[in-house]
């Protein structure tokens, strides 16, 4: 398994297009990230997940890769990425890249070669049927087909958008009469697997510390129980343990028991599927707004936690990401503070989406940009200060990658919040520092749920002889409950107190027992 650095990490997710523009073209870049590493470190984060930075036509914001071995020109060069790795390591930080393992762009040279009628090394790099007239429904987790326009006779499977043809890792179970479906150990799928290892090797040798893998559970098709995909990643994990033992792999899978069995170091709780993650922050009545329920979420979460390495597995509950509405769309600033008290005291490793530490807003009504659609409003440029374009870029505002939240930039920006001791930024900083000071709050420390039925939310973290009680009441009501609160209060939101077993409304407490 990966190096121990992961167990104590706090991640910061950077959407590179929107973080910091260093050359006044309106688009964030790697040199801009290097400029702001001290900001990330001062917040308390010591690791970064950077969204896709590889060469791409950007139909889907870089999740449609044209060349896996080249940094996109908008972000500058491979050498710049190498400088970023070096700068981060000098500051005791780590970098994981977003690896799109399941598909490429239609502009990828592999796909162009695969479309040729003559047999070549890329003929079986993608999932193709035997004839263009054959584009079957309900085949594994294939989401559609590319048909026509190519000299090759066949239909090519796609994973998501039609610009993203699915790479061929084989079929765990082959459908009767479908001779075009290849087994996972056929030459084509094994060649694709070998290329995936080559890509990982190239960037690990460049200095990156690992990967967050996009749609990690989707690689093998017709895969009951995900056994074929699990086996594939176990093979890659064995290779990593042998060649790059400190490398970290984090999965976008949403089924932690499968992901960790496959060899991933951590799995994300996803905002879709069975997790009920939106119930916490992003429904019409979210739990942390004080008028929702967390019961369905914890029923699923606790079940998954129990299945993962005897309950000690790493499951990430992120503040958000580039695919979700921002926290501030459904929570007030105080509710965001309480939500962070939760996110930074739970098991697993925290991931903070850039700008969430400021309470940046979701920008309503934006036109879709590079496949963002509703997500575009969560991808607006980072707000650094009160200067032009909130310090993101010196380009004219009309050139910015995505329009900014111009209505709130003077109040919500890093400079203003860092200078305000009562800001969300400083609240997050204090909570991260507390997490890093106490072994009971680390990623793998023991977790015991005390109450998640209604309010308050109460749980215990422990390590050795240290025990910490977390009590969160985002509701609008004072609640009487004997939670065994004797001990030293390490943190309380808004200086509130528990008296006579009454948990105040809109409060959060972290108590050393």
C-alpha positions as CSV (number, residue, x, y, z in Angstrom):
1,X,0.0,0.0,0.0
2,X,0.9,3.6,-0.4
3,X,3.2,5.7,1.7
4,X,2.1,6.8,5.2
5,X,2.0,10.5,4.1
6,X,-1.6,9.9,3.0
7,X,-2.9,9.0,6.5
8,X,-2.3,12.6,7.8
9,X,-3.0,14.5,4.6
10,X,-5.6,17.2,4.0
11,X,-6.3,17.7,0.3
12,X,-7.1,20.8,-1.7
13,X,-8.8,20.3,-5.1
14,X,-7.6,22.7,-7.8
15,X,-9.6,23.2,-11.0
16,X,-6.6,24.5,-12.9
17,X,-8.5,26.6,-15.5
18,X,-10.0,28.7,-12.7
19,X,-7.4,28.9,-10.0
20,X,-4.7,31.5,-10.9
21,X,-3.8,32.9,-14.3
22,X,-0.1,33.9,-14.5
23,X,0.1,35.0,-18.2
24,X,-3.0,37.2,-18.6
25,X,-4.8,34.9,-21.1
26,X,-7.9,34.5,-18.8
27,X,-7.2,30.8,-18.0
28,X,-5.5,29.5,-14.9
29,X,-2.2,27.6,-15.3
30,X,0.5,25.6,-13.6
31,X,2.7,28.7,-12.9
32,X,-0.3,30.3,-11.2
33,X,-0.6,27.3,-8.9
34,X,3.1,27.5,-8.0
35,X,2.5,31.2,-7.1
36,X,-0.2,30.2,-4.6
37,X,1.3,27.1,-2.9
38,X,2.0,29.1,0.2
39,X,-1.7,30.1,0.5
40,X,-2.7,26.4,0.3
41,X,0.0,25.5,2.9
42,X,-1.1,28.3,5.2
43,X,-4.6,27.1,5.2
44,X,-3.3,23.8,6.4
45,X,-3.6,21.6,3.3
46,X,-0.5,19.6,2.5
47,X,-1.7,17.8,-0.6
48,X,-3.4,18.8,-3.9
49,X,-5.7,17.0,-6.3
50,X,-5.5,18.8,-9.7
51,X,-8.2,18.2,-12.2
52,X,-7.1,17.0,-15.7
53,X,-4.1,18.9,-17.1
54,X,-3.3,16.7,-20.1
55,X,-3.6,17.8,-23.8
56,X,-7.2,17.9,-24.8
57,X,-9.7,19.6,-27.1
58,X,-11.7,20.4,-23.9
59,X,-15.1,19.2,-25.0
60,X,-15.4,18.0,-21.4
61,X,-13.1,20.3,-19.5
62,X,-10.1,18.0,-20.0
63,X,-11.8,14.7,-19.2
64,X,-11.5,14.0,-23.0
65,X,-7.7,13.4,-23.3
66,X,-6.0,13.8,-26.6
67,X,-2.4,13.0,-25.4
68,X,-1.8,11.5,-22.0
69,X,1.9,12.3,-22.1
70,X,1.6,16.0,-22.7
71,X,0.5,18.9,-20.5
72,X,-2.2,21.0,-22.2
73,X,-0.8,24.1,-23.8
74,X,-3.1,26.3,-21.8
75,X,-1.4,25.1,-18.7
76,X,2.1,25.5,-20.2
77,X,4.5,22.5,-20.4
78,X,5.6,19.3,-18.9
79,X,8.6,21.1,-17.4
80,X,6.2,23.4,-15.6
81,X,4.5,20.5,-14.1
82,X,7.8,19.0,-13.0
83,X,8.6,22.4,-11.4
84,X,5.3,22.3,-9.6
85,X,6.1,18.8,-8.2
86,X,9.6,20.0,-7.0
87,X,8.1,23.2,-5.4
88,X,5.5,21.1,-3.6
89,X,8.0,18.6,-2.3
90,X,10.2,21.4,-1.0
91,X,7.2,22.6,1.0
92,X,6.4,19.1,2.3
93,X,3.4,18.8,0.0
94,X,2.1,16.1,-2.4
95,X,0.4,16.2,-5.8
96,X,-2.0,13.7,-7.3
97,X,-3.2,14.1,-10.9
98,X,-6.7,13.3,-12.3
99,X,-6.3,10.2,-14.4
100,X,-9.0,9.5,-17.0
101,X,-8.5,5.7,-17.3
102,X,-11.7,4.7,-19.1
103,X,-11.8,6.8,-22.3
104,X,-10.0,9.3,-24.5
105,X,-11.0,12.1,-26.8
106,X,-12.1,11.3,-30.4
107,X,-9.1,13.4,-31.4
108,X,-6.6,11.1,-29.6
109,X,-4.2,9.5,-32.1
110,X,-5.0,6.1,-30.7
111,X,-8.6,6.5,-31.7
112,X,-7.7,7.9,-35.2
113,X,-5.6,4.8,-35.8
114,X,-8.3,2.5,-34.3
115,X,-10.8,3.9,-36.9
116,X,-8.7,2.6,-39.8
117,X,-9.9,-0.5,-41.7
118,X,-6.4,-2.0,-41.7
119,X,-5.3,-4.0,-38.7
120,X,-2.8,-2.0,-36.5
121,X,-1.6,-1.8,-32.9
122,X,-4.6,0.4,-32.0
123,X,-7.3,-1.7,-33.7
124,X,-8.3,-3.2,-30.3
125,X,-7.5,-0.2,-28.1
126,X,-11.2,0.7,-28.0
127,X,-14.5,-1.3,-27.8
128,X,-15.8,-1.8,-31.3
129,X,-18.7,-3.9,-32.6
130,X,-18.3,-6.0,-35.7
131,X,-20.5,-3.8,-38.0
132,X,-21.8,-0.2,-38.0
133,X,-25.3,-1.6,-38.0
134,X,-24.7,-3.3,-34.6
135,X,-25.0,-0.8,-31.7
136,X,-26.8,-2.9,-29.0
137,X,-28.6,-1.5,-26.0
138,X,-28.0,-2.6,-22.4
139,X,-24.5,-3.9,-22.9
140,X,-22.6,-3.7,-19.6
141,X,-22.0,-0.1,-18.6
142,X,-21.7,1.3,-22.2
143,X,-23.5,4.6,-22.4
144,X,-23.8,4.9,-26.2
145,X,-22.1,4.4,-29.5
146,X,-20.3,6.3,-32.3
147,X,-21.7,5.1,-35.6
148,X,-20.6,6.1,-39.1
149,X,-18.0,8.6,-40.3
150,X,-15.1,6.2,-40.1
151,X,-13.6,3.8,-42.6
152,X,-13.7,1.0,-40.2
153,X,-16.9,-1.0,-40.2
154,X,-18.2,-1.0,-36.6
155,X,-19.7,1.0,-33.9
156,X,-17.4,2.4,-31.1
157,X,-18.6,2.5,-27.5
158,X,-18.6,5.7,-25.5
159,X,-18.4,6.1,-21.7
160,X,-20.0,9.5,-21.3
161,X,-20.2,12.3,-23.9
162,X,-20.1,11.2,-27.5
163,X,-16.6,12.7,-27.8
164,X,-15.3,10.1,-25.3
165,X,-14.8,6.6,-26.9
166,X,-14.4,3.9,-24.3
167,X,-11.0,2.2,-24.0
168,X,-11.0,-1.6,-24.2
169,X,-10.3,-3.4,-21.0
170,X,-12.4,-6.4,-22.1
171,X,-15.7,-8.0,-21.0
172,X,-15.8,-10.0,-17.8
173,X,-18.8,-11.9,-19.2
174,X,-19.2,-12.2,-23.0
175,X,-22.7,-12.1,-24.4
176,X,-23.7,-15.1,-26.5
177,X,-23.2,-14.4,-30.2
178,X,-21.1,-11.3,-29.6
179,X,-17.8,-12.4,-31.0
180,X,-16.6,-8.7,-31.0
181,X,-16.6,-8.7,-27.2
182,X,-13.1,-9.5,-26.0
183,X,-12.1,-11.2,-22.8
184,X,-10.1,-9.2,-20.2
185,X,-7.0,-11.3,-20.9
186,X,-7.1,-11.0,-24.7
187,X,-4.3,-9.1,-26.4
188,X,-6.2,-5.9,-27.0
189,X,-7.4,-5.4,-23.4
190,X,-4.0,-6.4,-22.0
191,X,-2.3,-3.9,-24.3
192,X,-4.6,-1.1,-23.0
193,X,-3.8,-2.1,-19.4
194,X,-0.1,-2.0,-20.2
195,X,-0.5,1.5,-21.7
196,X,-2.3,2.7,-18.5
197,X,0.7,1.6,-16.5
198,X,3.0,3.4,-18.9
199,X,1.0,6.6,-18.4
200,X,1.2,6.3,-14.6
201,X,5.0,5.5,-14.8
202,X,5.6,8.6,-17.0
203,X,4.1,11.0,-14.5
204,X,5.3,9.3,-11.4
205,X,8.8,9.5,-12.8
206,X,8.1,13.2,-13.4
207,X,7.5,13.6,-9.6
208,X,3.8,13.3,-9.0
209,X,2.7,11.4,-6.0
210,X,-0.3,9.5,-7.3
211,X,-3.6,9.7,-9.1
212,X,-7.3,10.3,-8.5
213,X,-8.8,7.9,-11.0
214,X,-11.9,9.1,-12.9
215,X,-14.8,6.6,-13.1
216,X,-12.5,3.9,-11.7
217,X,-15.1,1.2,-11.4
218,X,-16.2,1.5,-15.1
219,X,-13.3,-0.1,-16.9
220,X,-14.3,-3.7,-17.6
221,X,-17.6,-4.1,-19.3
222,X,-20.4,-6.7,-18.4
223,X,-18.7,-7.0,-15.0
224,X,-21.1,-8.5,-12.4
225,X,-20.0,-7.5,-8.9
226,X,-17.1,-5.5,-10.5
227,X,-14.9,-8.6,-10.2
228,X,-13.1,-8.0,-13.5
229,X,-12.4,-4.4,-12.7
230,X,-11.3,-5.2,-9.1
231,X,-8.8,-7.8,-10.5
232,X,-7.5,-5.3,-13.0
233,X,-6.7,-2.7,-10.3
234,X,-5.3,-5.3,-8.0
235,X,-2.8,-6.1,-10.8
236,X,-1.9,-2.4,-11.1
237,X,-1.6,-2.1,-7.3
238,X,0.9,-5.0,-7.2
239,X,2.9,-3.2,-9.9
240,X,2.8,0.1,-8.0
241,X,3.8,-1.6,-4.7
242,X,6.8,-3.1,-6.5
243,X,7.9,-0.1,-8.6
244,X,6.4,3.0,-6.7
245,X,5.5,2.0,-3.2
246,X,4.8,5.5,-2.0
247,X,2.3,6.2,-4.9
248,X,-1.3,6.9,-3.9
249,X,-4.4,6.0,-5.9
250,X,-7.8,7.4,-5.0
251,X,-10.9,6.2,-6.8
252,X,-14.0,7.8,-8.1
253,X,-16.0,4.6,-7.5
254,X,-18.6,5.3,-4.8
255,X,-18.4,1.7,-3.4
256,X,-15.6,1.7,-0.9
257,X,-15.7,-2.0,-0.2
258,X,-15.0,-2.7,-3.8
259,X,-12.5,0.1,-4.3
260,X,-10.4,-0.8,-1.3
261,X,-10.4,-4.5,-2.2
262,X,-9.2,-3.4,-5.7
263,X,-6.2,-1.8,-4.1
264,X,-7.2,1.9,-4.0
265,X,-6.0,3.8,-0.9
266,X,-9.3,5.7,-0.6
267,X,-12.6,6.0,-2.3
268,X,-14.8,9.0,-2.7
269,X,-18.4,9.3,-1.4
270,X,-20.1,10.4,-4.6
271,X,-23.0,12.9,-5.0
272,X,-24.9,10.4,-7.2
273,X,-25.8,6.7,-6.7
274,X,-26.8,5.2,-3.4
275,X,-24.7,7.4,-1.0
276,X,-27.3,10.0,0.0
277,X,-24.4,12.5,0.2
278,X,-26.5,15.4,-1.1
279,X,-28.8,14.9,1.9
280,X,-26.1,16.5,4.0
281,X,-25.4,19.7,2.1
282,X,-27.2,19.9,-1.3
283,X,-30.9,19.1,-1.2
284,X,-33.8,21.4,-0.8
285,X,-33.7,20.6,2.9
286,X,-30.1,19.6,3.7
287,X,-29.2,18.3,7.1
288,X,-26.6,20.9,7.8
289,X,-29.1,23.7,7.1
290,X,-30.9,22.4,10.2
291,X,-34.1,20.9,8.6
292,X,-33.2,17.7,7.0
293,X,-32.2,14.1,7.8
294,X,-28.8,12.4,7.8
295,X,-30.2,8.9,8.5
296,X,-30.1,7.5,5.0
297,X,-26.6,8.8,4.5
298,X,-25.2,7.3,7.7
299,X,-27.0,4.0,7.1
300,X,-25.0,3.6,3.9
301,X,-21.8,5.2,5.2
302,X,-21.6,3.1,8.3
303,X,-22.4,-0.1,6.3
304,X,-19.5,0.7,3.9
305,X,-17.1,1.7,6.7
306,X,-17.8,-1.7,8.4
307,X,-16.8,-3.5,5.2
308,X,-13.6,-1.6,4.6
309,X,-10.5,-3.1,6.3
310,X,-12.5,-3.9,9.4
311,X,-14.0,-0.4,9.6
312,X,-10.6,1.3,9.2
313,X,-10.7,2.0,5.5
314,X,-10.3,5.4,4.0
315,X,-13.5,7.0,2.6
316,X,-13.5,10.6,1.6
317,X,-16.4,12.9,2.3
318,X,-15.5,16.0,0.2
319,X,-16.6,19.5,0.7
320,X,-17.6,19.5,-2.9
321,X,-16.0,19.2,-6.3
322,X,-16.2,20.5,-9.9
323,X,-19.3,18.4,-10.5
324,X,-21.5,19.7,-7.7
325,X,-23.2,22.9,-6.7
326,X,-21.2,24.8,-4.2
327,X,-21.9,24.6,-0.5
328,X,-22.9,28.3,-0.3
329,X,-25.9,27.6,-2.7
330,X,-27.8,25.8,0.1
331,X,-26.0,26.7,3.3
332,X,-25.5,30.0,5.2
333,X,-21.9,31.0,6.2
334,X,-22.5,29.7,9.8
335,X,-23.9,26.4,8.4
336,X,-20.8,26.1,6.2
337,X,-18.6,26.5,9.4
338,X,-20.5,23.7,11.1
339,X,-20.3,21.5,8.0
340,X,-16.5,21.9,8.0
341,X,-16.4,20.9,11.7
342,X,-18.0,17.7,10.4
343,X,-15.8,17.2,7.3
344,X,-12.6,17.8,9.2
345,X,-13.3,15.4,12.1
346,X,-14.6,12.4,10.2
347,X,-12.5,9.4,9.3
348,X,-10.8,9.3,5.9
349,X,-8.9,12.1,4.3
350,X,-10.6,15.5,3.8
351,X,-10.8,17.1,0.3
352,X,-11.6,20.8,0.1
353,X,-12.7,22.2,-3.2
354,X,-11.0,25.4,-4.1
355,X,-13.0,28.4,-2.8
356,X,-15.2,26.4,-0.4
357,X,-12.9,27.6,2.4
358,X,-14.0,31.1,1.5
359,X,-17.7,30.3,1.1
360,X,-17.5,31.1,-2.6
361,X,-20.9,31.2,-4.3
362,X,-22.4,29.2,-7.0
363,X,-22.7,31.6,-10.0
364,X,-26.3,31.2,-11.3
365,X,-27.3,31.5,-14.9
366,X,-24.0,30.9,-16.7
367,X,-23.9,29.4,-20.2
368,X,-22.3,26.0,-20.3
369,X,-18.5,26.1,-20.8
370,X,-16.5,23.1,-22.0
371,X,-19.2,20.5,-21.1
372,X,-19.9,22.1,-17.7
373,X,-23.7,22.7,-18.1
374,X,-25.2,23.3,-14.6
375,X,-21.7,22.6,-13.2
376,X,-20.3,25.7,-14.8
377,X,-21.5,27.9,-11.9
378,X,-19.2,26.0,-9.5
379,X,-16.1,26.5,-11.7
380,X,-15.9,30.3,-11.6
381,X,-12.4,31.8,-11.0
382,X,-10.9,31.9,-7.6
383,X,-11.4,35.1,-5.7
384,X,-8.0,36.2,-4.3
385,X,-8.3,39.9,-3.4
386,X,-10.1,43.2,-4.4
387,X,-7.9,44.0,-7.4
388,X,-8.9,43.5,-11.0
389,X,-10.8,40.2,-11.6
390,X,-10.4,39.5,-7.9
391,X,-6.7,38.8,-8.4
392,X,-7.3,35.8,-10.7
393,X,-6.1,37.4,-13.9
394,X,-4.9,40.6,-15.5
395,X,-6.7,39.8,-18.7
396,X,-9.9,41.8,-19.6
397,X,-12.9,40.4,-17.8
398,X,-14.4,39.3,-21.2
399,X,-11.5,36.9,-21.7
400,X,-11.9,35.0,-18.4
401,X,-12.5,31.3,-18.7
402,X,-15.7,31.5,-16.8
403,X,-17.4,34.8,-15.5
404,X,-16.8,35.6,-11.9
405,X,-19.2,36.2,-9.0
406,X,-18.9,39.9,-9.4
407,X,-21.6,40.7,-6.8
408,X,-19.6,39.3,-3.9
409,X,-15.9,39.6,-4.8
410,X,-15.2,42.5,-2.5
411,X,-16.6,40.5,0.5
412,X,-15.6,37.0,-0.4
413,X,-11.9,36.8,-1.3
414,X,-8.8,35.2,0.3
415,X,-7.2,38.5,1.3
416,X,-10.3,39.8,3.1
417,X,-11.0,36.5,4.9
418,X,-7.5,35.8,5.9
419,X,-7.5,39.2,7.7
420,X,-10.8,38.5,9.5
421,X,-10.4,36.2,12.5
422,X,-14.1,35.2,12.4
423,X,-14.1,34.3,8.7
424,X,-14.9,30.9,7.2
425,X,-11.3,30.7,6.1
426,X,-9.9,31.1,9.6
427,X,-12.5,28.7,10.9
428,X,-11.3,26.0,8.4
429,X,-7.7,26.8,9.3
430,X,-8.3,26.3,13.0
431,X,-10.2,23.0,12.4
432,X,-7.4,21.7,10.1
433,X,-4.8,22.6,12.8
434,X,-6.8,20.8,15.4
435,X,-7.1,17.7,13.2
436,X,-3.3,17.7,12.7
437,X,-2.6,18.1,16.4
438,X,-4.7,15.2,17.6
439,X,-4.1,11.6,16.6
440,X,-7.7,10.7,17.4
441,X,-8.8,12.9,14.4
442,X,-6.5,11.3,11.8
443,X,-7.8,9.4,8.8
444,X,-7.5,5.8,10.2
445,X,-8.3,6.5,13.9
446,X,-11.3,4.7,15.5
447,X,-14.8,5.9,14.9
448,X,-17.9,5.3,17.0
449,X,-21.3,6.7,16.1
450,X,-23.4,7.8,19.1
451,X,-26.3,9.6,17.4
452,X,-27.3,10.4,13.9
453,X,-31.1,10.2,14.3
454,X,-32.3,13.8,14.1
455,X,-30.2,16.4,15.9
456,X,-27.6,16.7,17.3
457,X,-25.1,14.6,15.4
458,X,-22.7,12.9,17.9
459,X,-19.7,10.7,17.4
460,X,-16.5,9.7,19.0
461,X,-13.0,9.5,17.5
462,X,-10.2,7.7,19.4
463,X,-6.6,6.6,19.2
464,X,-4.8,4.9,22.0
465,X,-5.8,6.5,25.3
466,X,-7.1,9.7,23.6
467,X,-10.8,10.1,23.0
468,X,-12.5,13.0,21.3
469,X,-16.2,13.7,21.3
470,X,-17.8,15.6,18.4
471,X,-21.2,17.2,18.8
472,X,-22.8,19.1,15.9
473,X,-26.2,20.8,16.1
474,X,-27.0,22.7,12.9
475,X,-30.6,22.9,13.8
476,X,-32.4,26.1,14.9
477,X,-33.4,24.6,18.2
478,X,-31.6,24.0,21.5
479,X,-31.7,20.3,22.3
480,X,-31.3,18.6,25.6
481,X,-29.2,15.4,25.4
482,X,-26.8,13.8,27.8
483,X,-23.9,13.1,25.6
484,X,-21.3,12.6,28.3
485,X,-19.8,16.0,27.6
486,X,-17.3,16.2,30.5
487,X,-13.8,17.1,29.3
488,X,-11.8,19.9,27.8
489,X,-13.5,21.8,25.0
490,X,-10.9,22.0,22.2
491,X,-13.3,23.8,19.8
492,X,-16.7,25.4,20.0
493,X,-18.3,27.4,17.1
494,X,-19.2,30.9,18.0
495,X,-18.0,30.5,21.6
496,X,-21.2,28.7,22.6
497,X,-21.4,26.5,25.7
498,X,-23.2,23.3,26.7
499,X,-25.0,23.9,30.0
500,X,-27.2,21.3,31.8
501,X,-26.9,19.0,28.9
502,X,-28.5,21.5,26.5
503,X,-26.8,21.6,23.1
504,X,-27.3,25.1,21.7
505,X,-28.8,25.7,18.3
506,X,-26.3,26.3,15.4
507,X,-23.4,24.9,17.4
508,X,-20.4,22.6,17.1
509,X,-18.2,21.2,19.8
510,X,-15.0,19.1,19.8
511,X,-14.3,17.8,23.3
512,X,-11.2,16.0,24.6
513,X,-12.5,13.4,27.1
